[in-house]
Amino acid sequence: MPNFIKSGVLALAIALTLMFTACVGSRGEFNPNILAPTVIPTYETTSEPTPNITAPVIDRTTDILGNAVQGANHFERYLNYFDVQVYEQFDDTFVDMKITNSYPEALKTALKITFFDKTGTEIASAMFQSQDGQYAMVLPSGESTLYAQVNTDTTVTDFDFTIEYDTSFAVMPESW
């Protein structure tokens, strides 16, 4: 290729590069009529008073069924036990029984079994446990099975017994 074409292409390339990279200068003018300053409002925060949250009032004069609560043993009426079995196994004495909670909520209770001889003398006693091993039991509505292990060397399977609520642990709804 001849030199003049090479130099022409080179000159054209330089001219195009300068044309595209050249700065176009202009001087800006400020016209206050066009750009009026805008006032930005300042916002003050106002806090609303926090509402007082109060615990729900539990009416303890009636139970959930509308029966008047009269006395510390009011809720015992909703618990009935049956199928009490006293038996010995491997030189230990056990008691199994079923209990029904007819109240619509779970009831807390503790039960004790006491054995008596023919003269009325206490021979042995034991606390009942729920299926999870708790003595202070929470009995759901419906039927549950309770267990007791009687620590005695005397055979008590033929003796009279009583089942009583532990007086230090009142029968009451779990939510109370």
Secondary structure as the mmCIF struct_conf table of DSSP 4:
data_model
#
loop_
_struct_conf.conf_type_id
_struct_conf.id
_struct_conf.beg_label_comp_id
_struct_conf.beg_label_asym_id
_struct_conf.beg_label_seq_id
_struct_conf.end_label_comp_id
_struct_conf.end_label_asym_id
_struct_conf.end_label_seq_id
HELX_RH_AL_P HELX_RH_AL_P1 ASN A 3 THR A 21
HELX_LH_PP_P HELX_LH_PP_P1 ALA A 22 GLY A 25
TURN_TY1_P TURN_TY1_P1 PRO A 32 ILE A 34
BEND BEND1 LEU A 35 LEU A 35
HELX_LH_PP_P HELX_LH_PP_P2 ALA A 36 THR A 42
HELX_LH_PP_P HELX_LH_PP_P3 SER A 47 ILE A 53
HELX_LH_PP_P HELX_LH_PP_P4 ALA A 55 ILE A 58
BEND BEND2 THR A 61 THR A 61
STRN STRN1 THR A 62 THR A 62
TURN_TY1_P TURN_TY1_P2 ILE A 64 LEU A 65
BEND BEND3 GLY A 66 GLY A 66
STRN STRN2 ALA A 68 ALA A 68
BEND BEND4 GLY A 71 GLY A 71
TURN_TY1_P TURN_TY1_P3 ALA A 72 ASN A 73
HELX_RH_3T_P HELX_RH_3T_P1 HIS A 74 TYR A 78
STRN STRN3 LEU A 79 GLN A 89
TURN_TY1_P TURN_TY1_P4 PHE A 90 ASP A 91
STRN STRN4 ASP A 92 ASN A 101
BEND BEND5 TYR A 103 GLU A 105
STRN STRN5 LEU A 107 THR A 109
STRN STRN6 LEU A 111 PHE A 116
TURN_TY1_P TURN_TY1_P5 LYS A 118 THR A 119
BEND BEND6 GLY A 120 GLY A 120
STRN STRN7 GLU A 122 MET A 127
STRN STRN8 GLN A 129 GLN A 129
TURN_TY1_P TURN_TY1_P6 GLN A 131 ASP A 132
BEND BEND7 GLY A 133 GLY A 133
BEND BEND8 TYR A 135 ALA A 136
STRN STRN9 MET A 137 LEU A 139
HELX_LH_PP_P HELX_LH_PP_P5 PRO A 140 PRO A 140
BEND BEND9 SER A 141 SER A 141
STRN STRN10 GLY A 142 VAL A 150
BEND BEND10 ASP A 153 THR A 154
TURN_TY1_P TURN_TY1_P7 THR A 157 ASP A 158
BEND BEND11 PHE A 159 PHE A 159
STRN STRN11 ASP A 160 TYR A 165
TURN_TY1_P TURN_TY1_P8 THR A 167 SER A 168
BEND BEND12 PHE A 169 PHE A 169
STRN STRN12 MET A 172 PRO A 173
TURN_TY1_P TURN_TY1_P9 GLU A 174 SER A 175
#
